[in-house]
């Protein structure tokens, strides 16, 4: 992650961990989000971030499927362009855009994948 998203690295949050009221296994995540002033935690494990623990910090936790659907609604061209770039950048194995969408279905991004197929019928035409 450090190589791909160096700007996403957060330090200096360690002193907040013990004060977090979410699942102990993910308190470091909430502490880092609070320390860095985030509005949103995107996680497959939403249950570790109950609303009561987040409300005090004006934070919300959302599943990646929900987050990506929102991004698709807000920035459809940017999402499409990013997907094409992501598919083109895969090396082992190389993936078409359709195969990339199929991989989303396998990792619990079914709503996002379905919406991509609905909005981009050309995906279904790929072989």
VOGU-3710 file (C-alpha; in Angstrom, 3 decimals, decimal comma):
1> xxxxxxxxxx> 0,000/0,000/0,000  2,840/2,385/0,778  4,169/2,066/-2,766  0,767/2,473/-4,428  -0,674/5,185/-2,143  2,093/6,911/-0,201  -0,194/9,894/0,499  -2,591/7,572/2,338  -0,094/6,719/5,074  -1,042/8,115/8,484
11> xxxxxxxxxx> 1,280/8,444/11,464  0,882/9,962/14,899  -2,457/8,348/15,722  -1,155/5,710/18,119  -2,080/7,674/21,249  -5,744/7,633/20,215  -6,117/3,865/19,802  -7,069/3,023/23,387  -9,842/5,651/23,371  -11,628/4,189/20,369
21> xxxxxxxxxx> -14,868/2,330/21,082  -15,119/0,089/18,050  -13,922/-3,507/17,684  -10,476/-3,821/19,308  -9,002/-5,379/16,142  -9,806/-2,227/14,157  -9,269/0,532/16,699  -6,065/1,526/14,952  -8,075/2,161/11,760  -10,565/4,414/13,544
31> xxxxxxxxxx> -7,759/6,211/15,392  -5,949/6,891/12,113  -9,176/8,146/10,503  -9,888/10,485/13,431  -6,297/11,757/13,531  -6,258/12,514/9,812  -9,684/14,178/9,711  -11,439/11,626/7,513  -15,170/11,734/6,909  -15,506/8,144/5,808
41> xxxxxxxxxx> -14,083/4,691/6,453  -14,413/2,330/3,496  -14,285/-1,264/4,730  -15,572/-4,725/3,958  -15,902/-5,135/7,726  -18,533/-2,486/8,512  -19,664/-4,398/11,614  -16,359/-3,509/13,330  -17,307/0,168/13,056  -20,699/0,587/14,763
51> xxxxxxxxxx> -22,515/3,868/14,344  -22,266/4,652/18,074  -18,452/4,454/17,948  -18,256/6,638/14,845  -20,843/9,293/15,650  -18,573/10,921/18,259  -16,043/11,539/15,517  -18,439/12,582/12,721  -17,455/9,492/10,750  -19,393/6,948/8,725
61> xxxxxxxxxx> -18,314/3,456/7,670  -19,440/2,174/4,288  -18,921/-1,045/2,374  -16,712/-0,661/-0,737  -19,646/-1,675/-2,964  -21,688/1,265/-1,663  -18,705/3,620/-1,964  -17,986/2,615/-5,558  -21,649/2,934/-6,537  -21,610/6,483/-5,154
71> xxxxxxxxxx> -18,443/7,263/-7,119  -20,032/5,871/-10,267  -23,076/8,111/-9,775  -20,966/11,193/-9,037  -18,116/10,677/-11,518  -19,179/8,197/-14,213  -16,553/9,178/-16,783  -13,736/9,137/-14,249  -14,772/5,686/-13,017  -14,970/4,319/-16,570
81> xxxxxxxxxx> -11,572/5,811/-17,444  -10,039/4,421/-14,262  -11,405/0,944/-14,946  -9,956/0,977/-18,444  -6,584/2,084/-17,054  -6,713/-0,538/-14,316  -7,508/-3,327/-16,785  -4,729/-2,175/-19,116  -2,231/-2,100/-16,233  -2,776/-5,710/-15,198
91> xxxxxxxxxx> 0,136/-7,915/-16,159  -0,214/-11,390/-14,709  -2,658/-12,224/-16,064  -3,730/-9,432/-18,356  -7,409/-8,597/-17,935  -10,019/-7,105/-20,199  -12,440/-4,607/-18,692  -15,057/-7,381/-18,631  -12,731/-9,704/-16,704  -11,992/-6,889/-14,262
101> xxxxxxxxxx> -15,719/-6,418/-13,666  -16,100/-10,175/-13,191  -13,346/-10,044/-10,561  -15,344/-7,381/-8,686  -18,226/-9,816/-8,386  -15,933/-12,328/-6,705  -14,826/-9,845/-4,022  -18,247/-8,700/-2,811  -18,625/-5,781/-5,221  -21,683/-7,282/-6,886
111> xxxxxxxxxx> -23,792/-4,130/-6,956  -20,970/-2,122/-8,513  -20,318/-4,833/-11,103  -24,017/-5,066/-11,982  -24,289/-1,305/-12,373  -21,179/-1,206/-14,577  -22,717/-3,860/-16,821  -25,996/-1,913/-16,968  -24,342/1,411/-17,779  -21,650/0,056/-20,081
121> xxxxxxx> -23,252/-2,536/-22,362  -20,036/-2,711/-24,404  -18,520/-4,711/-21,541  -20,781/-7,646/-22,394  -19,601/-7,548/-25,997  -15,968/-8,260/-25,044  -14,677/-11,763/-25,495
//
